[in-house]
Amino acid sequence: MAESEVTVRATAIRVGAAALPYRERALAFMVRRASWHWAEAVPWLLIIAAFFVFPDRMTFGIQVLIAIMFALSLDLILGYAGIVTLGHAVFFGIGAYTVALLSVRFNWGEPISGLLAGTLVAGLCGLALGWLLLRYRGLTLLMLTLATATLLQEFGNYRSDITGGYDGVPGMEIKKLFGVFDNDLYGHTYYIYVGIVLFLVFVFVRRIVYSPFGQALTGIRENIRRMHAIGSPVHRRLVTAYAIAAAIAGTAGALFAQSTAYATLGVFDFDNSAKVMVMLILGGTGRLYGAFVGAVIYMVLEDNLAKASPAFWQFGIGLLLVLTVLFARRGLLGLIESAGEYLKKRRT
Amino acid sequence: MSTSALEVRALNRSFGALRVARDVNLTLEKGARRALIGPNGAGKTTLVNLITGALAPSSGEVLLNGENITALSQAARARRGLARTFQINQLFRGLSVIENICLAIGERDGECNNLWRSAGAKRSVLEEALDHLDALQLGDDALKLVRELPYGRQRLVEIAIALAQRPRVLLLDEPAAGVPSSESHLILDVVASLDPDIAVLIIEHDMDVVFRFARKITVLVAGAVFTEGTPDQIRTNPEVRAVYLGEEAHREARHG
């Protein structure tokens, strides 16, 4: 009885929508597109649930949240603007080192201002590097970003008196959050702290993606030639997006340094740049939540596989990546989306 | 002397030893209806690329409404009212039709500088986009992805984007190319009913279309302006018949 009622109402809505003149339908769709869907609550509920279900795995949970943020920043430029980069770890590293050096050299361990400083410095570096590098595209850009990351890492190694080299910055001390909450051994405080920052960053990125500027980024990804022809200042758009993504990667790096109270030149590793790209491709590019799915799968797999087989754990991730690229080009989220559409089509 | 909508002065461009544009002079008055014809490889599309700034000339000048735009980027020229369509579709294939148009409007009005407002929040932009689509009978397809449309309708989107730029000068590079003749009439109707204030330059191979549409025809051969005149002058010009129409007739004879 209740079920048939629901079906009837659903049909009524569908008929109603079809009866609307196409103009109204198009307008309604465009207006509603950016509004929140109920399903978007799911990842956040899961993040909250994880806090209660795995209270003793919170330090790992923090690293997962940081990885999500890092992947999300890459999604803005790779997934939306179509910028390929193998040097995104540069900005993660700059964020981490800003926090570390502020703490060690200037005895500035206050976390919130440290976080903002890391974000700002990484963003400014993104602005400068983006202005310089984004004249190039494709393979050239890939190699240039890779080279930049390596150069920066080597410079850090050369001045290891400042950076601490591959041994890391010694004696980092991060003060209590708001002067009250300490980073406890189990990471409970920081899980909440990082979770809140992730949510704020996500809302920010989501707004950008659905803004006219975000549309222009997608336009550049879809057809850069036409963007030039319709008068888009393509370089400026790309540099803006790149600087924002760099700032967010810097936020993630700053949180990493604060949560682990440690930073080494290893953060600039090619591995780190490649890892975040693999995460995003696994989850699905250009769809915001791909960063969540990809980062969680990657981190959990890495954690478990590394325990099961310390020598060969990367094989598992490699296999998954190959399968994704072969059979789910749009990532795991894209696969789920396609399955949903298929089922919907079969039902009607 | 009133300023012309578009003026090309002594434009040259070479690719190595190959001179693809030789001292090209071309003037489009306001509201002009000009056809650019010539055999394959005459440099018609190259000329469009030189005018729009996709290619830089070796020497020469391009003036838009009296302003020298030779040093300006392609995008800066577009923002000053110079629009083009492409011989091979250059569309945002993964986006819906209405978004394709909204992008053109957004970049025209500087809306796309906005990072914070939702793209659907400005109703005037959406309404205008729908008006452009309605004018080209694309309204029903507004929410479809461009790549899902048949080729003929994609050609219409190609024109709709250019019109959404509100151009003062419009360069159409074979607008009906690749479209079966059963559908091409729709595109040609659109071209025929363009706003009379826009200066239009059309590259077209179909001589019926050229003679019907153009008030003046420029014949380009081997990168240089061969001759220029009214449709009647061009039709009766024996040299044009020899280099161009003759070739066409020759080809028809061979295939027929």
Interface residues (C-beta under 8 A of the other chain):
Chain A: Y22 R23 R25 A26 L27 F29 M30 V31 R32 R33 A34 R207 I208 Y210 S211 P212 F213 G214 Q215 A216 T218 G219 E222 N223 R225 R226 M227 H228 A229 I230 G231 S232 P233 V234 R237 T240
Chain B: T52 A54 S73 Q74 A75 A76 R77 A78 R79 A83 R84 F86 Q90 L91 F92 R93 G94 L95 I98 E99 C102 L103 A104 G106 E107 R108 E111 C112 N113 N114 L115 W116 R117 S118 A119 G120 A121 K122 R123 L126 E127 L130 D134 G139 D140 A142 L143 I161 Q165
